[in-house]
Amino acid sequence: MTGSFTSFAATADGNSTRIVEPVMSSLLIRDVLLRGQRTNIFCENGRISAIDGEEHPADSMLDGRGMIAHPPLINAHTHASMTLFRGNGDDLPLMEWLTKRVWPYERGISPDEVYWGARLAILEMIRAGTVFFNDMYWDFHAVAKAVEETGVRAMIAAVLLAPEGTGDFSKQVAKNEQLYEEAKRYSDRVQFAVAPHAIYTVSEEALRWSGEFSKENNLVLHTHLSETEHEVKECYEQHGCSPVEYLERLGMMSDRLVAAHTVWLSEKDIAILGEHKATCVHNPVSNMKLAVNGVYPYRKLQAAGAVTAIATDGAGSNNNLDMFEEMKIAALLQKFKGNDPTAITAKETLDMAVKNPAKRFGLDGNPLQVGGLADLILINPDMPELNPMHDLASHLVYAANGSVVDSVVCDGRVLMEHRNIEGEDEVLAKAREASASLFARVDETNQD
Ligand SMILES: [Zn+2]
């Protein structure tokens, strides 16, 4: 069988989004290598129900001969729809890039464009073995629709922007409360998070509200934190403390916090993040491209007890969503910065993209077990860069890129079969169209 992009219907309009029924089907993945043994993996109703040599009768079958079954990768911080901005405004300082090449276009972006940007991102992620992403962007339902239709999983948040001095943020509160309720109508593959953008774009009052809303409803609190030296300096000037201490003061520090970047941290900040078991997300490519002049302190965060993860950030600052590439760069950056080849191992790096943040995102911390989620990728060991096979973790981190992924299964459904994804051409055409029309429309308006 072939994965289909058209089989999971949902509508774009939040009000009329249908409840998507749980998967009631079975899949037999035949003759794969799992933990060094040849076996079959039988999936029923979105869960793995057997790992053995039996020929379980199934609705569909995936031929895994010669392939290695592996857990899929987790992209712990991105802005999926920013694929539309790929290659637009590279090589600029951060603020110039944002004010000239991102924000004017984002102000004019339509839900349909957000949707096609997300579809392109998901296509790219599936091809590189990622089936879960933690997203922060402008139109919750447009991204949720893309997730439902493609069969992947995501934690989605409508970014909350409420700068100090801009007054009433009650509309944003109402919108988040409404989206939280509406999100319950989607399948389990779509989760809702609350996402104040950053301490410098959200007022103290709105940050406090975000923390309380997250606590009341047990929601992940997703934000950008301590990305640049400027952010830290400004926080000291305005609040007399570091961004991490500021969030702690506002009651936002807990194990529900998922903080992207966490580059500019003091020893005290690291202790606070560790004590609360916050998830700290390493975005090495974005940090290097935007020249934040600092490096995520992996070893210290890990030793302090923080949950460590890896992510691509948006395609505007990466410029791709390949988590294999991201793992390699994450590991190399840690070694280079620490002047120490033992600063992080391949296994630790792989864990940051597979196991560490899984529980936080409602996924299996110990994947590919009977009873667990039917999510997996098949790795093709005949790719030249994976030979000779001395050490799989080493190869996946240091030698591979997304093209070693042969097939992808999520929730017991085949999303990519032997590199084929149904509907791929349409997604590429529509995403090109969406990007071209967005840029032409906004450029024309700005000329007037
Ligand atoms: Zn980001």
Residues whose N, C-alpha, C, O or C-beta is under 5 A from the ligand:
A	BS01	ZN	D313
